[in-house]
């Protein structure tokens, strides 16, 4: 593979190479699985285990090759951004801003003080940029809580008055949140969309520097066929132990993965619904999402609207691109495991609605892939849990482990899968370790290694808890269980023992049963089973421990699992630091 993987390759060739790598790797792993399971013949349970493993493979293998290609680009391409997103790389940053841009802040039952705390530094930065006249802020509220609505009316009116004559601020609250966030934005398009060319989307927990917004706008106005441009979003520095651990891992995993994915997806990129920009006219015309038919699988209002909007925009002939650089664009992550899973299950229900859109005529091949991939994100979870159950039962019933698994092939398969699973994170780790400035930004080599070690343990414990939650929720969806667009608790707080037990006793029970059975029959299998079972068994203490405000404050104070922005606080974040939204620099 060339030093910059394919600057001379067409997009078709890139996709063909990537597809071949994925297919060959999956075939090899499935062959290894058959070989590993064949010592005593290949029966029904072996076939079922193979099918479960096959369902999990796309996420593992695609993530692996995305990260490998991304790492090669990051390390060896002369201009990594140009290798994956040429329109973005052509912008110097000094171009005049002429496009009228709406900033859309979508909120629902959020504390106005917290929203305004994030919004005011962005307003001040835009005013200082000299382009305030090209921007208009729209606070689009779907709040249903009467007390919060009254506070919004009062505080956003004061905010609009304070900025009058500098940047217009419009506050609007809908009485009914029809269509949830997608409906909220559509209502904006119908009322005010004709007054603007572009819209930057922000969630209540979003924060972007004016420079990041202006860069998005400049790229869009220079490329009329660009319909949606999504920037890379990273976690905002936090004093929550759970959030610090989670977003430290995400920070490592996102850059190489997204760089590699952008290399072959090109103009069929994803959209995450916030901290991005879209062209209003085609968005309004082509990206409407009415409620799904009542007889559709998981019908009703569309929850995970963003990726559907991306594929519809691409179907209309407009490009959808990602800029995979850490470009002063942040979001807050849930402060506890309980809040994290609540958000994750809403995404799970929303992604299951993608079944309805797979058959839409005119979608690009890569767009259909993205919908299938988003489905597999959650459909792989029951497969992992199924492998734990099958593996435990098969192991318990065997006289010797070699009767059910060929040891050499089985261990090799496990190690390969484990390495591939962690490659998105560790490829970025390797990139950081080869750059002195990056090592210093993370606190130095030793401190960085310590953070990676702790986060790896955290991930191994966290992911099976997610898999189990998805599995139970998916079963419930088949029987009519639904989850609405619920609000989030964003402030740090502890999880009491009773709440932890109520939320995680099923996970604990399955994990403990599996480990107990293996202890009584074949203890040698415990290390491999613990890849799934340990997280389940320790889900209750993990929820309590990572929610401890004292632990989070201590981690923030010493900079453990910290982000570069904590040690060298960007000017735009300093007001949030003073307000307590982020830890003081170490």
C-alpha positions as CSV (number, residue, x, y, z in Angstrom):
1,X,0.0,0.0,0.0
2,X,1.4,3.4,-0.9
3,X,2.6,5.8,1.8
4,X,-0.6,7.8,1.6
5,X,-3.1,5.0,0.8
6,X,-4.3,5.9,-2.6
7,X,-4.0,9.6,-3.3
8,X,-4.0,8.5,-7.0
9,X,-6.7,5.9,-6.6
10,X,-10.3,6.6,-7.6
11,X,-13.1,6.3,-5.1
12,X,-14.2,3.1,-6.8
13,X,-10.7,1.6,-6.4
14,X,-10.5,2.6,-2.8
15,X,-13.9,1.0,-2.0
16,X,-12.9,-2.1,-4.0
17,X,-9.6,-2.5,-2.0
18,X,-11.4,-1.9,1.3
19,X,-14.2,-4.4,0.4
20,X,-11.7,-7.0,-0.6
21,X,-9.7,-6.6,2.7
22,X,-12.9,-6.9,4.7
23,X,-14.2,-10.0,2.9
24,X,-10.9,-11.8,2.9
25,X,-10.4,-11.1,6.6
26,X,-13.9,-12.2,7.5
27,X,-13.5,-15.4,5.4
28,X,-10.2,-16.2,7.1
29,X,-11.6,-15.7,10.6
30,X,-14.7,-17.8,9.9
31,X,-12.5,-20.6,8.5
32,X,-10.4,-20.4,11.7
33,X,-13.6,-20.6,13.7
34,X,-14.8,-23.8,11.9
35,X,-11.3,-25.3,12.4
36,X,-11.4,-24.4,16.1
37,X,-14.8,-25.9,16.7
38,X,-14.2,-29.1,14.8
39,X,-12.4,-31.5,17.2
40,X,-15.5,-33.5,18.1
41,X,-17.2,-32.9,14.8
42,X,-19.2,-29.9,13.7
43,X,-22.7,-30.1,15.1
44,X,-25.8,-27.8,15.6
45,X,-24.3,-25.8,18.5
46,X,-21.1,-25.3,16.6
47,X,-23.0,-23.9,13.7
48,X,-25.0,-21.7,15.9
49,X,-21.8,-20.4,17.6
50,X,-20.4,-19.8,14.1
51,X,-23.5,-17.8,13.1
52,X,-23.3,-15.7,16.2
53,X,-19.6,-15.0,15.6
54,X,-20.3,-14.1,11.9
55,X,-22.8,-11.4,13.0
56,X,-20.2,-9.7,15.2
57,X,-17.5,-9.8,12.6
58,X,-18.4,-6.8,10.4
59,X,-18.0,-4.3,13.2
60,X,-14.7,-5.9,14.3
61,X,-13.2,-6.3,10.9
62,X,-14.3,-3.0,9.4
63,X,-13.2,-1.1,12.5
64,X,-9.8,-2.8,12.2
65,X,-9.2,-1.9,8.6
66,X,-10.5,1.6,9.0
67,X,-8.0,2.1,11.8
68,X,-5.1,0.5,9.9
69,X,-5.7,2.7,6.9
70,X,-6.3,5.7,9.1
71,X,-3.0,5.2,10.9
72,X,-1.1,4.9,7.7
73,X,-2.6,8.2,6.5
74,X,-2.0,10.0,9.8
75,X,1.7,8.9,9.9
76,X,2.8,8.9,6.3
77,X,0.5,11.1,4.1
78,X,2.0,14.6,3.4
79,X,-1.4,16.1,4.0
80,X,-3.7,13.7,5.8
81,X,-6.8,15.9,5.5
82,X,-6.2,16.3,1.7
83,X,-5.9,12.5,1.4
84,X,-9.5,12.0,2.7
85,X,-11.3,15.3,2.3
86,X,-9.9,17.5,-0.5
87,X,-12.5,20.2,-0.3
88,X,-11.7,20.9,3.4
89,X,-7.9,20.9,2.7
90,X,-8.2,23.6,0.1
91,X,-9.5,26.2,2.6
92,X,-6.7,28.4,4.0
93,X,-8.8,30.1,6.7
94,X,-8.6,33.6,5.6
95,X,-11.4,33.6,3.0
96,X,-14.2,36.1,3.5
97,X,-17.4,34.7,5.0
98,X,-20.4,35.6,2.9
99,X,-23.0,32.9,3.5
100,X,-25.8,33.7,5.9
101,X,-25.6,31.1,8.6
102,X,-28.1,30.0,11.3
103,X,-26.9,28.5,14.5
104,X,-29.5,26.0,15.6
105,X,-29.4,25.1,19.3
106,X,-31.9,22.3,19.9
107,X,-33.0,21.8,23.6
108,X,-35.6,19.9,25.5
109,X,-36.1,20.2,29.3
110,X,-32.5,21.5,29.8
111,X,-31.5,24.0,32.5
112,X,-31.3,27.4,30.7
113,X,-28.4,28.5,32.9
114,X,-26.3,25.6,31.6
115,X,-27.3,26.2,28.0
116,X,-26.5,29.9,28.2
117,X,-23.2,29.1,29.9
118,X,-22.1,27.2,26.8
119,X,-23.7,29.6,24.3
120,X,-22.3,32.9,25.5
121,X,-18.6,32.2,24.8
122,X,-19.6,31.1,21.3
123,X,-21.6,34.4,20.8
124,X,-18.7,36.4,22.1
125,X,-16.3,34.7,19.7
126,X,-18.5,35.2,16.7
127,X,-18.9,38.9,17.6
128,X,-15.1,39.2,17.8
129,X,-14.5,37.5,14.5
130,X,-15.9,40.4,12.5
131,X,-18.6,38.2,10.9
132,X,-21.4,38.6,13.4
133,X,-23.6,40.0,10.7
134,X,-23.6,36.7,8.9
135,X,-24.9,34.7,11.8
136,X,-28.3,34.4,13.6
137,X,-28.8,32.2,16.7
138,X,-32.0,30.2,17.0
139,X,-32.7,28.5,20.3
140,X,-35.2,25.8,19.2
141,X,-37.0,24.5,22.3
142,X,-39.1,21.4,22.6
143,X,-39.4,21.7,26.4
144,X,-42.5,20.2,28.0
145,X,-41.7,21.0,31.6
146,X,-43.7,24.1,32.6
147,X,-41.1,25.4,35.1
148,X,-38.2,24.9,32.7
149,X,-40.3,26.6,30.0
150,X,-40.9,29.6,32.2
151,X,-37.2,29.9,33.0
152,X,-36.4,29.6,29.3
153,X,-38.8,32.4,28.4
154,X,-37.3,34.7,30.9
155,X,-33.6,33.9,30.5
156,X,-33.5,33.7,26.7
157,X,-35.4,37.0,26.4
158,X,-32.7,38.5,28.6
159,X,-30.0,36.9,26.4
160,X,-31.6,38.3,23.2
161,X,-31.8,41.8,24.7
162,X,-28.2,41.6,25.8
163,X,-27.0,40.8,22.3
164,X,-29.4,43.1,20.4
165,X,-27.5,45.0,17.7
166,X,-24.6,42.5,17.7
167,X,-25.9,39.0,17.0
168,X,-29.7,38.3,16.6
169,X,-31.0,35.7,19.0
170,X,-34.4,34.1,18.4
171,X,-36.0,31.8,20.9
172,X,-38.9,29.6,19.9
173,X,-40.7,26.9,21.9
174,X,-43.0,24.3,20.3
175,X,-46.1,23.2,22.2
176,X,-45.8,19.7,20.7
177,X,-42.4,18.1,19.9
178,X,-43.7,16.4,16.7
179,X,-40.9,14.6,15.0
180,X,-38.6,15.2,18.0
181,X,-35.3,16.8,17.0
182,X,-35.8,16.2,13.3
183,X,-39.2,17.9,13.5
184,X,-37.7,20.7,15.6
185,X,-35.2,21.5,12.8
186,X,-37.8,21.1,10.1
187,X,-40.0,23.6,11.9
188,X,-37.1,26.0,11.7
189,X,-36.6,25.4,8.0
190,X,-40.3,26.1,7.3
191,X,-40.3,29.3,9.4
192,X,-36.9,30.9,8.7
193,X,-35.0,28.6,6.4
194,X,-35.4,30.8,3.4
195,X,-33.6,33.6,5.2
196,X,-30.3,31.6,5.4
197,X,-28.1,29.5,3.2
198,X,-26.4,27.3,5.9
199,X,-27.2,26.0,9.3
200,X,-24.8,24.8,12.0
201,X,-26.4,22.3,14.4
202,X,-25.7,22.3,18.1
203,X,-27.1,20.1,20.9
204,X,-27.6,21.3,24.4
205,X,-24.2,19.7,25.4
206,X,-22.3,21.0,22.3
207,X,-19.6,23.6,22.3
208,X,-17.6,24.8,19.3
209,X,-15.2,27.6,18.9
210,X,-16.1,30.4,16.4
211,X,-13.0,29.4,14.4
212,X,-14.4,25.8,14.0
213,X,-17.8,27.2,12.9
214,X,-16.2,29.6,10.4
215,X,-14.0,26.8,9.0
216,X,-17.1,24.7,8.3
217,X,-18.9,27.7,6.7
218,X,-15.9,28.5,4.5
219,X,-15.7,25.0,3.2
220,X,-19.4,24.9,2.5
221,X,-19.6,28.2,0.7
222,X,-16.6,27.2,-1.5
223,X,-18.3,23.9,-2.5
224,X,-21.9,24.4,-3.7
225,X,-22.4,20.6,-4.1
226,X,-21.5,20.0,-0.5
227,X,-24.8,19.3,1.4
228,X,-23.6,18.2,4.8
229,X,-20.2,18.6,6.4
230,X,-19.5,16.9,9.8
231,X,-16.6,17.8,12.0
232,X,-15.0,15.4,14.4
233,X,-16.6,15.8,17.9
234,X,-14.6,15.0,21.0
235,X,-15.5,14.9,24.7
236,X,-15.5,18.1,26.8
237,X,-13.1,17.9,29.8
238,X,-15.1,16.5,32.7
239,X,-14.9,15.9,36.4
240,X,-17.1,12.8,36.1
241,X,-15.0,9.6,36.4
242,X,-17.2,7.7,34.0
243,X,-17.1,10.5,31.4
244,X,-13.4,10.9,31.7
245,X,-12.7,7.2,31.2
246,X,-15.2,6.9,28.3
247,X,-14.1,9.9,26.4
248,X,-10.4,9.2,26.9
249,X,-11.0,6.0,25.0
250,X,-13.2,7.6,22.4
251,X,-10.5,10.3,21.8
252,X,-8.0,7.5,21.1
253,X,-10.4,5.4,19.0
254,X,-12.1,8.0,16.8
255,X,-9.3,9.7,14.9
256,X,-7.7,6.7,13.1
257,X,-11.0,5.0,12.6
258,X,-12.7,8.1,11.1
259,X,-9.7,8.9,9.0
260,X,-9.7,5.4,7.5
261,X,-13.5,5.4,7.0
262,X,-13.4,8.8,5.3
263,X,-10.7,7.6,2.9
264,X,-13.0,5.1,1.2
265,X,-16.5,6.6,2.0
266,X,-15.6,10.0,0.5
267,X,-18.7,12.0,-0.5
268,X,-21.0,9.4,1.2
269,X,-20.0,10.2,4.7
270,X,-22.0,9.9,7.9
271,X,-23.8,12.7,9.8
272,X,-24.0,12.7,13.6
273,X,-26.7,15.4,13.9
274,X,-24.7,18.0,15.8
275,X,-21.5,20.0,15.5
276,X,-21.9,19.9,11.8
277,X,-23.3,22.2,9.0
278,X,-25.9,21.6,6.3
279,X,-27.2,23.5,3.3
280,X,-30.7,24.5,4.2
281,X,-32.5,24.5,0.8
282,X,-31.7,20.9,-0.2
283,X,-32.0,19.7,3.4
284,X,-35.5,21.1,3.6
285,X,-36.5,19.8,0.2
286,X,-35.0,16.3,0.4
287,X,-34.5,15.3,4.0
288,X,-38.0,15.4,5.5
289,X,-38.7,12.5,7.8
290,X,-42.4,11.9,8.3
291,X,-43.5,9.3,10.9
292,X,-43.0,5.7,9.8
293,X,-46.2,3.8,8.9
294,X,-47.9,2.1,11.8
295,X,-47.4,-1.3,10.2
296,X,-43.6,-0.7,9.7
297,X,-41.2,-2.5,12.0
298,X,-40.6,-0.1,15.0
299,X,-42.9,2.5,13.4
300,X,-43.6,6.0,14.7
301,X,-41.4,9.1,14.9
302,X,-37.8,8.6,13.7
303,X,-35.4,8.8,16.6
304,X,-32.0,8.4,14.9
305,X,-32.7,10.9,12.2
306,X,-29.1,12.1,11.4
307,X,-27.9,9.2,9.3
308,X,-31.1,9.0,7.4
309,X,-30.8,12.7,6.6
310,X,-27.3,12.0,5.3
311,X,-28.3,9.2,2.9
312,X,-31.3,11.3,1.7
313,X,-29.0,14.3,1.0
314,X,-26.6,12.1,-0.9
315,X,-29.5,10.6,-2.9
316,X,-30.4,14.1,-3.9
317,X,-26.9,14.5,-5.5
318,X,-25.2,16.5,-2.8
319,X,-22.0,15.4,-1.1
320,X,-21.9,14.4,2.6
321,X,-18.4,14.6,4.0
322,X,-16.5,14.3,7.3
323,X,-13.5,16.3,8.3
324,X,-11.6,13.8,10.6
325,X,-9.6,16.3,12.6
326,X,-9.9,17.4,16.2
327,X,-11.0,21.0,15.4
328,X,-12.2,22.6,18.6
329,X,-15.6,20.9,18.6
330,X,-16.8,19.3,21.8
331,X,-19.7,17.6,23.4
332,X,-20.5,16.5,27.0
333,X,-20.8,12.8,27.7
334,X,-23.1,11.2,30.3
335,X,-21.7,11.3,33.8
336,X,-22.7,7.8,34.9
337,X,-23.2,4.4,33.5
338,X,-26.9,4.6,34.1
339,X,-27.3,7.8,32.1
340,X,-25.0,6.4,29.4
341,X,-27.2,3.3,28.9
342,X,-30.4,5.4,28.8
343,X,-28.9,7.4,25.9
344,X,-27.6,4.2,24.2
345,X,-31.0,2.5,24.3
346,X,-32.6,5.5,22.6
347,X,-30.0,5.1,19.8
348,X,-30.7,1.4,19.7
349,X,-34.4,1.9,19.1
350,X,-33.7,4.6,16.5
351,X,-31.2,2.5,14.6
352,X,-33.7,-0.4,14.4
353,X,-36.0,1.9,12.4
354,X,-33.4,1.8,9.6
355,X,-34.9,-1.4,8.4
356,X,-37.7,0.7,6.8
357,X,-35.2,2.8,4.9
358,X,-33.1,0.1,3.5
359,X,-35.4,-0.4,0.5
360,X,-35.7,3.3,-0.4
361,X,-35.1,3.7,-4.2
362,X,-32.1,5.7,-5.4
363,X,-29.8,5.3,-2.4
364,X,-26.1,5.0,-3.1
365,X,-24.5,1.6,-2.3
366,X,-22.3,3.1,0.5
367,X,-25.4,4.8,1.9
368,X,-27.1,1.4,2.2
369,X,-24.0,0.0,3.7
370,X,-24.1,2.7,6.4
371,X,-27.6,1.8,7.4
372,X,-26.8,-1.9,7.6
373,X,-23.7,-1.1,9.6
374,X,-25.7,1.0,12.0
375,X,-28.1,-1.9,12.5
376,X,-25.2,-4.3,13.1
377,X,-23.9,-1.9,15.8
378,X,-26.8,-3.2,18.0
379,X,-27.7,-6.6,16.4
380,X,-24.2,-7.8,17.2
381,X,-24.9,-7.5,20.9
382,X,-27.2,-10.5,21.2
383,X,-24.7,-12.5,19.2
384,X,-21.9,-11.7,21.8
385,X,-24.2,-12.6,24.7
386,X,-25.3,-15.7,22.8
387,X,-21.7,-16.8,22.4
388,X,-21.2,-16.4,26.2
389,X,-24.2,-18.6,26.9
390,X,-23.4,-21.2,24.3
391,X,-19.8,-21.3,25.2
392,X,-20.5,-21.7,28.9
393,X,-23.0,-24.6,28.4
394,X,-20.7,-26.4,25.9
395,X,-17.7,-26.0,28.2
396,X,-19.7,-27.3,31.2
397,X,-20.9,-30.4,29.3
398,X,-17.4,-31.3,27.9
399,X,-15.1,-33.8,29.6
400,X,-12.1,-31.9,28.3
401,X,-11.8,-28.5,26.6
402,X,-9.9,-30.1,23.7
403,X,-13.1,-32.0,23.0
404,X,-14.9,-28.9,21.9
405,X,-12.2,-26.4,20.9
406,X,-8.9,-27.1,19.2
407,X,-6.6,-25.3,21.7
408,X,-4.0,-23.7,19.3
409,X,-6.5,-22.4,16.8
410,X,-9.0,-21.3,19.5
411,X,-6.4,-19.3,21.4
412,X,-5.1,-17.8,18.2
413,X,-8.6,-16.8,17.1
414,X,-9.3,-15.2,20.4
415,X,-6.1,-13.2,20.4
416,X,-6.6,-12.0,16.8
417,X,-10.2,-10.9,17.6
418,X,-9.0,-9.1,20.7
419,X,-6.2,-7.3,18.9
420,X,-8.6,-6.3,16.0
421,X,-11.2,-5.1,18.5
422,X,-8.7,-2.7,20.1
423,X,-6.8,-1.6,17.0
424,X,-8.8,1.6,16.5
425,X,-7.6,2.8,19.9
426,X,-4.1,1.4,19.9
427,X,-3.4,2.8,16.4
428,X,-4.0,6.3,17.8
429,X,-1.9,5.3,20.8
430,X,0.9,4.4,18.5
431,X,0.5,7.7,16.7
432,X,0.6,9.7,20.0
433,X,3.7,7.8,21.1
434,X,5.6,8.7,18.0
435,X,4.9,12.4,18.4
436,X,6.7,14.3,21.2
437,X,4.1,17.1,21.3
438,X,1.2,14.7,21.5
439,X,2.9,12.8,24.4
440,X,3.3,16.1,26.2
441,X,-0.3,17.0,25.5
442,X,-1.5,13.8,27.3
443,X,0.8,14.4,30.3
444,X,3.9,12.5,29.2
445,X,4.6,8.9,28.2
446,X,4.2,7.3,31.6
447,X,1.1,9.1,32.5
448,X,-0.4,8.4,29.0
449,X,0.4,4.7,29.3
450,X,-1.3,4.6,32.7
451,X,-4.4,6.2,31.3
452,X,-4.4,3.7,28.4
453,X,-4.1,0.8,30.8
454,X,-6.9,1.9,33.0
455,X,-9.2,2.8,30.1
456,X,-8.5,-0.7,28.5
457,X,-9.8,-2.4,31.7
458,X,-12.7,0.0,31.8
459,X,-13.6,-0.8,28.2
460,X,-13.4,-4.6,28.7
461,X,-15.9,-4.2,31.6
462,X,-18.2,-1.6,30.0
463,X,-18.8,-3.1,26.6
464,X,-20.4,-6.4,27.7
465,X,-22.8,-4.4,29.9
466,X,-23.8,-2.5,26.8
467,X,-24.2,-5.8,24.9
468,X,-26.5,-7.2,27.5
469,X,-28.6,-4.0,27.7
470,X,-29.0,-3.9,23.9
471,X,-30.0,-7.6,23.9
472,X,-32.8,-7.2,26.6
473,X,-34.0,-4.0,25.0
474,X,-34.2,-5.5,21.5
475,X,-36.2,-8.4,22.8
476,X,-38.5,-5.8,24.4
477,X,-38.8,-3.9,21.2
478,X,-40.2,-7.0,19.5
479,X,-43.0,-7.1,22.1
480,X,-43.8,-3.4,21.9
481,X,-41.4,-1.8,24.3
482,X,-40.6,1.8,23.3
483,X,-38.5,4.6,24.6
484,X,-39.2,8.3,24.0
485,X,-37.0,11.3,23.6
486,X,-36.0,11.5,27.2
487,X,-34.0,14.2,28.8
488,X,-30.5,13.6,30.3
489,X,-29.0,14.3,33.7
490,X,-25.8,16.1,32.8
491,X,-24.4,17.1,36.1
492,X,-22.1,14.8,38.1
493,X,-23.9,12.7,40.6
494,X,-23.4,9.4,42.4
495,X,-25.4,6.2,41.7
496,X,-26.9,4.8,44.9
497,X,-26.6,1.1,45.5
498,X,-30.3,0.5,45.1
499,X,-30.4,2.1,41.7
500,X,-27.3,0.2,40.6
501,X,-28.9,-3.1,41.7
502,X,-32.2,-2.3,40.1
503,X,-30.5,-1.5,36.8
504,X,-27.8,-4.1,36.7
505,X,-28.9,-7.2,38.6
506,X,-29.7,-9.2,35.4
507,X,-26.2,-8.5,34.0
508,X,-24.6,-9.5,37.3
509,X,-26.7,-12.7,37.5
510,X,-25.7,-13.9,34.1
511,X,-22.0,-13.0,34.6
512,X,-21.8,-14.7,38.0
513,X,-23.6,-17.9,36.7
514,X,-21.2,-18.2,33.8
515,X,-18.1,-17.7,35.9
516,X,-19.5,-20.1,38.6
517,X,-20.2,-22.8,36.1
518,X,-16.8,-22.5,34.6
519,X,-15.1,-22.5,38.0
520,X,-16.8,-25.7,38.9
521,X,-16.1,-27.4,35.6
522,X,-13.2,-26.0,33.6
523,X,-11.4,-23.1,35.3
524,X,-9.0,-22.9,32.4
525,X,-11.8,-21.3,30.3
526,X,-12.3,-18.4,32.7
527,X,-9.7,-16.0,31.2
528,X,-11.4,-16.2,27.8
529,X,-15.0,-16.1,29.1
530,X,-14.1,-13.1,31.3
531,X,-13.8,-11.1,28.1
532,X,-17.6,-11.0,28.3
533,X,-18.6,-12.4,31.7
534,X,-16.4,-10.1,33.9
535,X,-18.0,-6.9,32.9
536,X,-21.5,-8.4,33.5
537,X,-20.5,-9.8,36.9
538,X,-19.0,-6.5,38.1
539,X,-21.6,-4.1,36.5
540,X,-23.0,-3.0,39.9
541,X,-19.7,-1.9,41.5
542,X,-18.6,-0.4,38.2
543,X,-21.7,1.8,38.0
544,X,-21.2,2.9,41.6
545,X,-17.4,3.3,41.5
546,X,-17.3,5.3,38.3
547,X,-20.1,7.7,39.5
548,X,-18.2,8.7,42.6
549,X,-17.8,12.5,42.5
550,X,-14.8,12.2,44.8
551,X,-13.1,9.8,42.4
552,X,-13.8,12.0,39.4
553,X,-12.5,15.1,41.2
554,X,-9.3,13.3,42.2
555,X,-8.8,12.1,38.6
556,X,-9.3,15.6,37.3
557,X,-7.0,17.1,39.9
558,X,-4.1,14.8,39.0
559,X,-4.9,14.7,35.3
560,X,-5.6,10.9,35.1
561,X,-7.2,10.0,31.8
562,X,-7.2,13.6,30.9
563,X,-7.5,15.3,27.5
564,X,-5.0,17.7,26.0
565,X,-7.4,20.6,26.6
566,X,-7.1,20.1,30.3
567,X,-3.4,20.8,30.4
568,X,-3.4,23.6,27.8
569,X,-6.9,25.1,28.1
570,X,-8.0,26.7,24.8
571,X,-9.2,30.3,25.4
572,X,-12.7,29.4,24.3
573,X,-12.9,26.8,27.1
574,X,-11.6,29.1,29.9
575,X,-15.1,30.5,30.7
576,X,-16.4,27.0,31.0
577,X,-13.6,26.0,33.3
578,X,-14.4,28.9,35.5
579,X,-18.1,27.9,35.5
580,X,-17.2,24.4,36.6
581,X,-17.9,22.6,33.4
582,X,-14.4,21.3,33.0
583,X,-11.5,20.6,35.4
584,X,-8.8,23.1,36.1
585,X,-5.6,22.4,34.1
586,X,-3.2,19.9,35.8
